């Protein structure tokens, strides 16, 4: 097959059994670990072994089969994290039906204890948890989505791996009680959702002394992971989400011309892969695909000479003001490095598009507007928060931890 030199191709070196049945595969993997603990509810200390997980999965599958659930059916669960969630998912898969969640990458194969901080109705939360269970890892979860609860779980259960997003990493690093907890067991952070700066990675490794790596992946609900760290080389570039996954073709297109661009040129990330969703319900025109069949991610990014990708922002969140193209995420990542700033949300004024920053001060800190502006100027000389700097008690967030920019703009 002829390859376009302006596209980035993932490796073709992968082996997958053509007859693989995911539900059966999960049960076979569970059988290897028997009495090992599979799930821990950190809120109640309730535990479930792999044997119990397998039995409950089979019971649910049999019950669903009696309801004639099977191949061609789609079963959806609207539920937060709880003991019954994972066996229900595996039970659905055992029937041959598809599972669809509804909103309400490890270093080696040694046994790990993983703290899941993401909801299981998110693809990142679900895929990560299923992958962990299939390898015999213990999953610890809590419904209390705050830094102190995570630190308590890490200390109590000797968590060595945490599934996390950048905003939560910032909360942990800036938590005033961090030094009160024994987090020496933590070795790996698996990160996704939004870009994480190289500076935050460095600071995190300083605060968590035994942390070996902070891995990043890039993916969407519509496809799962399409970019991840290069497992073979072991290279993990700070700030990069990694290289194209196996069987994936990626191009970066200019936002104006829609033409593919080369290394270090910013544009929209578009991709093809065999595991892309079948489509959106009601969208018969497939407007989410371009003329070559590439999925339009809506994310702005670029890749370097070694084909490592870097994510910048969402297209619809980019601010164009006075001839400049500004990335709210880059401004936020810069400001949040200040020790007196806990959280930052950047949006723009209606009509003028002048950037506005909403800031949550760190506890017992009294940073002023002038000090914020001076700090930003020293780090990003070409950027001015001309729409104003506003201090608030908290930032609006949607389900999970993502900043709700629509609500943020509504605070203007």
HELIX and SHEET records of a PDB file:
HELIX    1   1 UNK A   22  UNK A   31  1                                  10    
HELIX    2   2 UNK A   50  UNK A   66  1                                  17    
HELIX    3   3 UNK A   83  UNK A   95  1                                  13    
HELIX    4   4 UNK A  123  UNK A  134  1                                  12    
HELIX    5   5 UNK A  147  UNK A  157  1                                  11    
HELIX    6   6 UNK A  166  UNK A  173  1                                   8    
HELIX    7   7 UNK A  178  UNK A  180  5                                   3    
HELIX    8   8 UNK A  198  UNK A  207  1                                  10    
HELIX    9   9 UNK A  315  UNK A  317  5                                   3    
HELIX   10  10 UNK A  328  UNK A  335  1                                   8    
HELIX   11  11 UNK A  369  UNK A  379  1                                  11    
HELIX   12  12 UNK A  405  UNK A  409  1                                   5    
SHEET    1   A 5 UNK A   8  UNK A   9  0                                        
SHEET    2   A 5 UNK A 249  UNK A 253 -1                                        
SHEET    3   A 5 UNK A 267  UNK A 272 -1                                        
SHEET    4   A 5 UNK A 295  UNK A 303 -1                                        
SHEET    5   A 5 UNK A 309  UNK A 314 -1                                        
SHEET    1   B 9 UNK A  46  UNK A  49  0                                        
SHEET    2   B 9 UNK A  37  UNK A  41 -1                                        
SHEET    3   B 9 UNK A 138  UNK A 141  1                                        
SHEET    4   B 9 UNK A 113  UNK A 116  1                                        
SHEET    5   B 9 UNK A 161  UNK A 165  1                                        
SHEET    6   B 9 UNK A 188  UNK A 192  1                                        
SHEET    7   B 9 UNK A 213  UNK A 220  1                                        
SHEET    8   B 9 UNK A 224  UNK A 228 -1                                        
SHEET    9   B 9 UNK A 243  UNK A 244 -1                                        
SHEET    1   C 2 UNK A  74  UNK A  78  0                                        
SHEET    2   C 2 UNK A  98  UNK A 102  1                                        
SHEET    1   D 2 UNK A 319  UNK A 321  0                                        
SHEET    2   D 2 UNK A 324  UNK A 326 -1                                        
SHEET    1   E 3 UNK A 341  UNK A 348  0                                        
SHEET    2   E 3 UNK A 355  UNK A 361 -1                                        
SHEET    3   E 3 UNK A 389  UNK A 391  1                                        
END                                                                             
